[in-house]
Amino acid sequence: MTSYSSIKTSKFKKNTLRWIENTGGVEITNMGKHTKIHCIHNGQSFPLPTSHKYINKFIIKNLIKWLEENNVCTEDEFNNNI
């Protein structure tokens, strides 16, 4: 597992969330202070806090784990597109 660092929210929203949505299988909605990533196949969702300036590295690790569990993308694919 690679070591992650905190990422600026604006960069993450512009690049990574757009890529995740284009992979298929998820819908992304903005709900106030959080962005909700919703899996189409099983109905599970992952809330991503986007009201702060940075997204914490532990939240990113949890997001990667959630994406792998729901068969959206693998850790390697995520690392290549971050």
Secondary structure as UniProt FT lines:
FT   STRAND          7..8
FT   HELIX           9..11
FT   HELIX           12..17
FT   HELIX           18..23
FT   STRAND          26..31
FT   TURN            32..33
FT   STRAND          34..39
FT   TURN            40..42
FT   STRAND          45..49
FT   STRAND          54..55
FT   HELIX           57..69
FT   TURN            70..71
FT   HELIX           75..81
//
